[in-house]
Structures are given as C-alpha cells and as structure tokens.
Amino acid sequence: MDFTITEDQELLRSSARQLMAGECPTSLVRAHMSDPQAADQLWDHLRGWTGVAGGPLVDLCLVLEETGAALAPGPFFPTAALFAPLLAAVDHDLLPRVLAGDVTGTVAMAGADGIWAPNDDPTKTFVPEADRVDHVAVVTAGPSVVVTGPLPARHVATVDTSRRLAEVDTSGAGSGVAVSPETIQDVLERAYVSLAAEMLGTARWLLEATLAYAKSRQQFGRPIGAFQAIQHKLANMALACERAWSAVYYAAMAIDSGDPDRHRAAHVAKAAGGAAATLAAKDGIQVHGGIGYTWEHDLHLFIRRAYASEHLLGTSGWHHDRLGELLVHRAAG
C-alpha cells in the first residue's frame, strides 16, 4: 500500500492547517468554554469544508488531523464525521445540503451504557453538539435510522470543554427506516478512524509543544531536553504518534478501497490514536512540570481533548476487545 500523500492532498492539508492557525486560536477555544456561540465564526469558515465528507476518507482524515491539532469546537466533526456518512449510507435527500455546508447535524446512537451500538433506549447519550445542530439522526435497534429536527437535549459537562456532549430524548423522533447491521457497522468504522485522525492531530500538538519546551527550558545550565530521561519520553511520544499515523491512514485507505481488512484496521486506528494522545498528554504534562498545571498555559486544553476523545466511540481497551473477537473469529473460520 502506497502511503504517499498526493500533491492535491498535501494542498488540502496545508490549507486546513493555515485555516486553523488563522481562525482557531486557543483564545477561541477558551471563549467557547463559557459561550458556545464563540465558535459560530469558525463554523462560517468550516462550512465550506464539509464537502470533503463526501469524498475519500483519507481526505477527511487530513482535515480532521488539523482540526484536532487546533481543538476546533463546533459542529464540524459531528456533521462531517458522523452525520454525513450516515446520510450517505441510507441515501437521504438531505445529504447534498449537508455537503454544501447549509445545514448541520449529529448522530444519537449510544444508549444508557454509553456503547455506540443500535438500541431501544429512549435517551441517547454522548451525542455531540446535540443542542447546536439543525438535525439529529437517531439510530435504534433493528437497526433503523430516522432523521429529525432538533430534539430535547440536556448538555452534560465533561472534562473536555471544546466538544459539547448531550443526553437526547428521542422518544418523539418517530419511526425510522430499516437498514442492515452492516450499514451501521460501516458508518461506525468510518467514525472510529475519523476520530482517531483528530486525536492524532491533538497528539502531534502535544508532542511539538513538549519538544519545544524541552529545548528552551534550562536546568543546571542545560536544556532539559539534554537529559536522557526527557529524551526517552520524547522518543516514546514520537513513536506513538508515528504508529498512530500509520494505523489511521492505513485504515482510511482500507475503507476507501473496500479492503476486507478494514474492519480490523478501524479498531486498530482508534486504539492507536487513543494510545498516542493519552501518552502525549501524560508525558507532556510531566516534561512541562509546574507550568503545565497552570490555567494560563494551553496544555490543559489539549490534555482534556485527548482523554475525552479516548473515551468517545470506545476506549482503546474496548477496541482491543473487538479486535480480539475479530481475530478469534477469523482463526475459527
């Protein structure tokens, strides 16, 4: 498999990086903590990028890697990584407007246990941006899908203030259209890889910020990065990011090509993304020392996103369990 990024993809990635640098500073992420409307201006820019959700998953991952490195708040992730793929899977007539950036949406699937799988629980949990989007796609047991307007939602405070999650009452959503279990599985696997790409961007920011600090912070007359213990941490962080990058883009390419290995690869990608982000968060705060614990430093914003995303759409441990089941099934077959 050729992992080379094409010239068009490199342009896509660099354009997304420039957009995030100019329109999503950490001051916006902080403002979003107390006023979600602070992200509206960012969405005005990102609405022109939702069309990438209708193309190859690799392209979407390149953009999400940059939004993850900037902690972009707002409806872009649920609209592009969750809502649009589900609409495409059920051939919903709302999809063109979503890809055009005219409307936003999210997906309500997880039940009381928090697991993203079709169920009959009337209250759906961990629904991203449920109180800030135009439409909600509800997935129930069967499975079936119904796309409706805004539903009663209760914002739930989490460690990550840059991504709003809610509990949604779907009892009034109405009956849905039956779909195959394989359809939902495909949508979920695409979501796993999309979130892993975003986590890769967060991990990359943590690595780069920690490396820069280790070069500038002096102790005993030397940069702390000259000490072997610090070098080991930085090397482990870099290796985890490289491993996650390979896992994410292999999975994206496998999904784009319909490769039979895509089911396994999607779980590996989410687990690798979670491992990279949480390791970068843990070792990053240790290398930064006391300054990293202050509210004024931006480090805590990225640590919050890293650990929250690790638990969204299944933890690394949960994905390892699913991967084990696939391997056992393959061996038995």
Disulfide bonds with the S-S distance in Angstrom:
none
